[in-house]
Structure formats: C-alpha cells, structure tokens
Amino acid sequence: MSYERVVWDFDGVLVDSRLEAWRVASEILALTDIKVDIQSQETFRKYFTQDGIISEADQETLRAMHRLVMNSRAHLLELQPCLSLVARLNVAAEIVTSSSVTLVQQALGEQAKLFVNIRGQESDTKGALLRTLSPNAIFITDTIVDIKRCHELGLTVIAVGWGYDSIVALRHSSPDFLVETLAELEALLDELKLLRIS
C-alpha cells in the first residue's frame, strides 16, 4: 500500500513529555487531597480516563486543568530525535493529538512549520480526529489506546517504543509495525518509500 500522509502523535512520540505529564497529574490530584505519585501510564489512566476511578465530570475537570498546566510548561519538554525524519518525508506530515495546539506549537517552536496541519483538543477528541483521517494515512503513536482506535478505523499504525506505553504492552496490542529505536523507524519509513533519498 502507498501512503499519502504521515500523521504523528505528539506526546511521547515527538516530545518527551511523560515525566512532566505524570508530575503535573500528581500535583493536580494533590489539590483534591488524592495523594498519589504517578509513575506510569497505567496509573495516569486510573485517574484521568473514562475507565478510571474518578467520575466522568471530575475527570473532564482534571483533564482541563492538566492541559492548562502542561501549556505553561511547554518549554520544559524535550524534542525527540525522530523530528529529524519529518523534514525528510516525501509526503505531507500532520499531527493529531489530545493535547492543545498551543502546547504543540510552543514545544516545537520553528519545527511546527514542518507539519501541514496540527489538530488537537480544541477541534475535537483524539478519537474523533483520527476518524477523519484518510485510509491512505499512516499513524505513528506510542499508546495502546491509539493502536486500538486505529484497528477499529482500519488505519495503518506504527508504534514507537520510546513513549508512554511499554514495548511489551505495545507488542501485545498488535500494531501493524513496531519500532524500538529511531534507526528502526527510519529504516521502516524508507522501506515504505516515505523518505526522500538522502
């Protein structure tokens, strides 16, 4: 199959935001007298997602607070080396994220111009945004939730092992492709004929 667009997840894939996101989540929960030191995505999901232990209304409030604080800490997020591959793509690159576009633009700075479109929570939920993608797009993510969504939508998905979910969890979710390193991602994109010849 030939792909016309490479769509990137943001958190974990393009920026290393895990530790800061978990730190912010712990700080926000402390404001509600929930003392928990979040050190994994599983624990984060327990409090901040629909299948968690907090009521849905409270989860939405917690997520909104989390986004606001993360926006203020965009300057703390380190860019992942895979950004170097975006400029070498021979098809359009886009970002679909559950974060805010503001956070993405602030964290990426000048490199945000590499993407023809950046869509985040201001537009819709991540699941809804993924539903708008063409079957000729390929999505690059780091979470089992996104892999499941892509399977349901018939989207090709590449999972990368340097983000939020572990390699074991990602492998168990059966992405179309799984890479653990930048070199493996580069080789895969080259094999799929998505990179310009250097």
Secondary structure as GFF3:
##gff-version 3
##sequence-region A 1 198
A	DSSP	beta_strand	5	8	.	.	.	ID=ss1
A	DSSP	beta_strand	15	16	.	.	.	ID=ss2
A	DSSP	alpha_helix	18	31	.	.	.	ID=ss3
A	DSSP	alpha_helix	41	48	.	.	.	ID=ss4
A	DSSP	alpha_helix	56	72	.	.	.	ID=ss5
A	DSSP	three_ten_helix	74	76	.	.	.	ID=ss6
A	DSSP	beta_strand	78	79	.	.	.	ID=ss7
A	DSSP	alpha_helix	83	86	.	.	.	ID=ss8
A	DSSP	beta_strand	92	96	.	.	.	ID=ss9
A	DSSP	alpha_helix	101	108	.	.	.	ID=ss10
A	DSSP	three_ten_helix	109	114	.	.	.	ID=ss11
A	DSSP	beta_strand	117	119	.	.	.	ID=ss12
A	DSSP	alpha_helix	126	131	.	.	.	ID=ss13
A	DSSP	beta_strand	137	141	.	.	.	ID=ss14
A	DSSP	alpha_helix	144	153	.	.	.	ID=ss15
A	DSSP	beta_strand	156	160	.	.	.	ID=ss16
A	DSSP	alpha_helix	167	172	.	.	.	ID=ss17
A	DSSP	beta_strand	177	179	.	.	.	ID=ss18
A	DSSP	alpha_helix	182	191	.	.	.	ID=ss19
###
